[in-house]
Amino acid sequence: MDISTKNTEAPPPAPRSSGASRKRAARGATRPGDRVFLALSRGSGILLLVIMAAIAVFLTYRASLALSKNEGNFLTTFEWNTNTIPPVFGIAVLAFGTVVSAIIAMALAVPVAVGIALFITHYAPRKLGGPIAYVIDLLAAVPSIVYGLWGAIVLVPHLNGLFGWLDHYFGWTGIFTWQGGAPRSMLTVGLLLAIMILPIVTNVSREVFRQAPQMHQEAALALGATRWEVIRMSVLPFGRSGVISASMLGLGRALGETMAVATVLSPSFQIQASLLDPGGGTFAQNIASKFNEATVFGQDALIASGLVLFIITLLVNGAARYIINRRKEYSGANA
């Protein structure tokens, strides 16, 4: 027999396994612990959806009972009189106050939080960055009522100088006009909320910045980039999605904060053109202050306002997910 012919012969093809046999093999290769973990994970996800649906159904049902008897426009009425006959109530002031206070808090807290996170991860020495991070972690654990008491006792009495300065230099805008009196306004609420959400945004952003690829940073430094250029070209693009997620976590707390807002705000169902004048209100503050004294119908009306807050929160989270998914190819997470 020719040896060269024998060596060039192709081996016989391996028998193909059917789809059913492959599935049986995959099932047989799966460990019992993996199946248990898969079932628990899937059940947890389904349970979460069921809970969210149950909350939505409950809020919708109780809100429909109140809205069916409301004589005012629920979206545009500047009153909250649920004990009158007929009842008249609306959420115009509450929606305005909730959105404005949240915007103020985000505008003040997010830049500061990102700066602190960058300082801890890329500028501060380890002996200094560790204690700073520890203190920020402690601030995140402070209860809301403690922030509220601190705001009422310490923050509010010391805002007269700031309000007077804003009125003197920026009063011509109409937004920062101050008529005097206690500084218990939407700007005060925004400042307090900014302090409260600062640890949340800082902690999440700090962890994201720490995950920035070290190879990218070293490559930028090798090309002659400064430390700020490294952060701008490598760290910030990588952490953009994480910063957005952190901001949404902070925004969720700002939208739903209750006791701290109720402690420092002088509520009224009026929309003030100036952020320094007392008045306004938020959904959570209005629910907390009126729920115990409300009748059954009044509680249904408050639940109706809670349904609006629930929808706003879902829309905000949906918008955040859309932004993250749209920008994830630029984040560097897939590098």
N, C-alpha and C positions, 0 to 999 in steps of 0.2 A: 504494500500500500504506500502511496506517495505521502511523505510526511507533510509537505507543503499543502497538499490538498486537505489533509486531515486537520491541520491547524486553522485553515481558513473557513472551515464549516461554521455557520452561525448556530448558536445554541437554540434549542427549541423555545418558542415563546412561552412565557409563564401563563398559566390559566387565569383568565379574568374572573374576578369575583363579581357576583351580581350585586345590585344595589341593596337588596334585602340582607345579603350576607354581610356587607359592609356596615349596615346599620346595626346588625346583631353584634358584630365585632366591637363597634363603638360603644354599644350599651354594655357589653361585657367588660370593656376596658375602663369604664367609669367606676370610680370607687364609691362605696356607699356614702362616705362623707361628702363627696361632691354632689351626689343626688340630694342629700339633705340640705346642703348649702344652697343649691339651686332652687329647691322648693321654698326654703325660708326667704330667699331674696325675692323670688317671684311673688310669694304671698305678701311680703312687706310692701312691694310696689302696688299690688292690687289693693291692699288695705288702705294705703295712703290715698289712692284714687277714690275709694269708697267713702272715706272720711271727708274728703274735700267735697264730694257730691252730696253727702248728708248735710254738711254745713250750708252749702248753697241752697239745698231744698228747704232747710229750716228757715234760713234768712228770707228766702223768697216768699214762703208761706206766711210768716208773721208780718212781713212788710206789706203783702197784699191786703191783709186785714186792716192795716192802718191807712194805706193809700186809698182804699175804696171809700173811706169816709172823710178824706181830706178835702176841704173846700178851697185850699190854695194850690198854687202850682208848686209841686214838690221841688222842682229844680231852681225856681227863680224867686220864691217867696222869701222875704226878709223878716220872717216871724217864726216863733216856736211856741204856739199856744195850743197845747193838746187838751187842756182842761175846759176850754170854752165850747159852747154849742152854737154853731158847728165848729169843729176843730180846724185850725189853720196853722200849718207849719211847712217849712221849707229848708233846704240845705244850702242856699246860695252863700250865706255868710260862712258856714262851716267848710264848704268846699274851698272857698277863697282862702280862708285862714290856714287850712291844712296844707294847701299847695304852696302858699307864700312862705310859711314857716319852714317847710321842707326845703324849698329852693334856697332860702337864706342859709340854712344849716349846711346844705351840700356845698354851696359856694364858699363858705368859710372853712369847712372841715376838710374837704377832699384835698385841696392843694397843700394844706399844712400836714395832713396825714401822709401824703406821698413824699413830702420833703423829709419828714421824720424817718420814714421807712428807708429812704435812700441814705440818710445820714447814718442810721444804725448799721446798714448792710455794707456801705461802700466808703464811708468817710471816718466814722468814729473808730478808735482803737477798741479791741475786744474788751478791755477792762472797763471802758466807759459805755460801750454799746450794750453790754449785758445788763447792767443795772437800769439803764434807761428802758430797755425792753421789758424788764421785770416790773417796773413802775407802771408802764402802760398796760401790761396784763392785769395789774391790780385795779386800774381805773375801769377796765371793762367789766369787772365783777361788782362794782359799786351799785347798789339798788337805785331804782329811779327815784324813790321818795327821798333818799339822801341827797341826790342831785337837786331835787325840788326844794328841799329845806335850805341847802346851800345857796341856791339861786335867790330865794326869798330873803334870806338873812344877810347874805354877803354881796351877791351880784347886783340885785336891784338897787340898794342904796348907793352903790358906787358907779352907777351908770349916768348920773346927772351930768357929770362933766363931759362924757362922751356925747350924750344927747344935745347938750348945749353947743358943743363944738360942731356937730353935724348940722344943727340948725343955723349956726352962724355962717358957716362956709358953704353949705349945700341946701339951705332952706329954700333957695330960689327954685329948686327943682320941684318942690311940692311933695316929694317923697319923704324928705327929711325935715319937715316943718314940725316944730315942737311948741306946744302951747303951755308947757309947764306941767306940774303935777308928777305923780309917781310914775317912773318909767316902766310900767307894766303893759307893754305893747307887743306887737308881733315881732319887732326886732329883738326884744328881750327873749322871747320864746326861741327865735332862730339862733341867738347866741348860745342859749342853754342847750338846745338840741345839738348844735355843732360840737360843744364840749362833750356831750354824751356819746355821739357817734364817732368821735375822733379815735378812741382806742380800737374800735372794731375795724375801721378802714385801715388804720395803721398796722394792726397785727396781720391782717390778710395780705396787704400789700408787701409787708416785710418778708413774709414767707414766699411770696411769688418772686420777689426780686432775688432772693437767695437761690432760686432755682435757675436763674439765668445761666446759659452755657458758659462755662469758664473759658473754653476754647475761643469763643467769639470775642470775649473781652481781651484775652491775651493777643489775639490776632490784631485787634484794633490798636492795642498798645504797641505792638511790634511795628505797625505802620506809622507810628508817631502821633497817635491821637492822645489828647489830654484826657484826664479822668472824666470831665464833664462830657466830652465827645464820646467816650466809651459808654457812658450812661445813656446819652441821647440816641446813639446809633445801635446799641446792643441791648441794654437792660430795659429801657422803657418800651421799645417795640415788643420785646418778649413778654413783658408784664402787663401789656395794655388790657388784655382780656381779664386778667386777675384783678387789676385795679377797678375795672368796670363791675366785676362781680362783688368786690368789696364795697364799692359805692352803693350798689343795690341793697346789700345787707344793711348798710347804714341808713339808706333811705327808707327801708322797711321799718326800722325802729323809729325814725323821725316821724313817719306817717302815723304810726300807731301809739306814740308815746302819750301817756295819760296823766299820771299824778304830777310829774314835773311841770307839765304845761298848766295844769289846773292850779298849781301853787304860785306861779309867777305871773299869770295873765289875769287882767281885769276884763272878763268876757262881757260882750254885749252883741246884740244882733244888728250890728251896723258895720258896714265896710268903710274903713277910714282910708282916705287917699294917702295919708302919711303913715309910714311905718313906725313913727315915734309916738303917735297918739294912742291912748288906751282904747281897747275895743277889739271886736272880732272874736273868733273862737275856732276850735278844731273839732273834728268828729269825735275823737277819743275823749277829749276834755268834756264835751257836751254830754256824752253818754255817762261818763263817770260822775259828773256833778248832778245829773237829773235822774238817774236810774232808780235810786233808792226811794225817792219821793214820788215817782211817777205811778200813775194808775196802770191797769192792764193795757188800756189803749195807748197810754203814753209810752209804755215799754215797747209796744209794737212799733210806734213811730221811731223810737230810738233804734230799734233793730233795723228799721228801714234805712236809717242813716248809716248803720253799720254795714248793710248790704252794699251801699255805694262805696264805702271805704274798702270793702272786700273786692269789689270790681276794680277800683283804682289800683290796688295792690297787684292784682292779677295782670292788669295791663302794663304796669311798670315792670314786673318780672318778665312778661312776654317781650316787651321792648328790649330789655337787657339781654335776653337770650338771642334775640334777632341781631343785635349789635355784635355780640360775641361771635356768633356763627358767621356773620358777614366778614368780620375782621380776623378770624382765627388764622387765615393763611399768612397774615403779616405779623402774627404774634411771636413767631420763632419757636412755638411749642412743638412743631413738627420737624425742627431742624435736627 
